Amino acid sequence: MEGILRISDTVQDSIVDGPGLRYVVFCQGCTLDCPDCHNPHTHDPDGGRLINIPEILEQIDRNPLLKGLTISGGEPFLQAEGAAELARCAHDRGLDVWCFTGMTWEELNKPGAPSAWGVFLEQIDVLVDGPFIAKKRTLALPWRGSGNQRIIDVQDSLESGQIIGLHN
């Protein structure tokens, strides 16, 4: 079965959603309801449109200058199975994978968390975690909207069993 994602939109050549030229998928659907969210139009789980992962990959394959794939939202972990498949395919193409989530590393790894979350995490290189908090808003930190959000090296963190921040 080929994977399907419900997305709000894509950006084919972003320079603000991680390092280098990136293809960005904005997943549709979020239940976190963070005040002052940057993408409130992505909250409705029935909004946006359905897209087959091969269609996204065709678009990615058209741009040989891409350094990576960024999966954002909405909340990507609500579609962890499809997002994991897309991330795996991006790795197969030599791209790195970043993910922005409103959840924290601790929430994603708590006992009883859906197994699909762990499968998706295994396919992510860098995770920007935590909800946007308007009182902690800053323009001084790269790739984050508020100071509480962390940039996590996922593979090193999974290997060590503790959060390893990415130093940029």
Secondary structure as the mmCIF struct_conf table of DSSP 4:
data_model
#
loop_
_struct_conf.conf_type_id
_struct_conf.id
_struct_conf.beg_label_comp_id
_struct_conf.beg_label_asym_id
_struct_conf.beg_label_seq_id
_struct_conf.end_label_comp_id
_struct_conf.end_label_asym_id
_struct_conf.end_label_seq_id
STRN STRN1 ILE A 4 SER A 14
BEND BEND1 ILE A 15 LEU A 21
STRN STRN2 ARG A 22 CYS A 27
TURN_TY1_P TURN_TY1_P1 PRO A 35 ASP A 36
BEND BEND2 HIS A 38 HIS A 38
HELX_RH_3T_P HELX_RH_3T_P1 PRO A 40 THR A 42
TURN_TY1_P TURN_TY1_P2 PRO A 45 ASP A 46
BEND BEND3 GLY A 48 GLY A 48
STRN STRN3 ARG A 49 ASN A 52
HELX_RH_AL_P HELX_RH_AL_P1 ILE A 53 ASP A 61
TURN_TY1_P TURN_TY1_P3 ARG A 62 ARG A 62
TURN_TY1_P TURN_TY1_P4 PRO A 64 LEU A 65
STRN STRN4 GLY A 68 SER A 72
BEND BEND4 GLY A 73 GLY A 74
HELX_RH_3T_P HELX_RH_3T_P2 PRO A 76 GLN A 79
HELX_RH_AL_P HELX_RH_AL_P2 ALA A 80 ASP A 92
TURN_TY1_P TURN_TY1_P5 ARG A 93 GLY A 94
STRN STRN5 ASP A 96 PHE A 100
BEND BEND5 GLY A 102 MET A 103
HELX_RH_AL_P HELX_RH_AL_P3 TRP A 105 LEU A 108
TURN_TY1_P TURN_TY1_P6 ASN A 109 ASN A 109
BEND BEND6 LYS A 110 LYS A 110
TURN_TY1_P TURN_TY1_P7 PRO A 111 GLY A 112
HELX_RH_AL_P HELX_RH_AL_P4 SER A 115 LEU A 121
TURN_TY1_P TURN_TY1_P8 GLU A 122 GLN A 123
BEND BEND7 ASP A 125 ASP A 125
STRN STRN6 VAL A 126 ASP A 129
BEND BEND8 GLY A 130 GLY A 130
HELX_RH_3T_P HELX_RH_3T_P3 ALA A 134 LYS A 136
STRN STRN7 ARG A 137 ARG A 137
BEND BEND9 LEU A 139 LEU A 141
TURN_TY1_P TURN_TY1_P9 PRO A 142 TRP A 143
BEND BEND10 GLY A 145 GLY A 145
STRN STRN8 SER A 146 SER A 146
TURN_TY1_P TURN_TY1_P10 GLY A 147 ASN A 148
STRN STRN9 ARG A 150 ASP A 153
HELX_RH_AL_P HELX_RH_AL_P5 VAL A 154 SER A 160
TURN_TY1_P TURN_TY1_P11 GLY A 161 GLY A 161
BEND BEND11 GLN A 162 GLN A 162
STRN STRN10 GLY A 165 GLY A 165
HELX_LH_PP_P HELX_LH_PP_P1 LEU A 166 HIS A 167
#
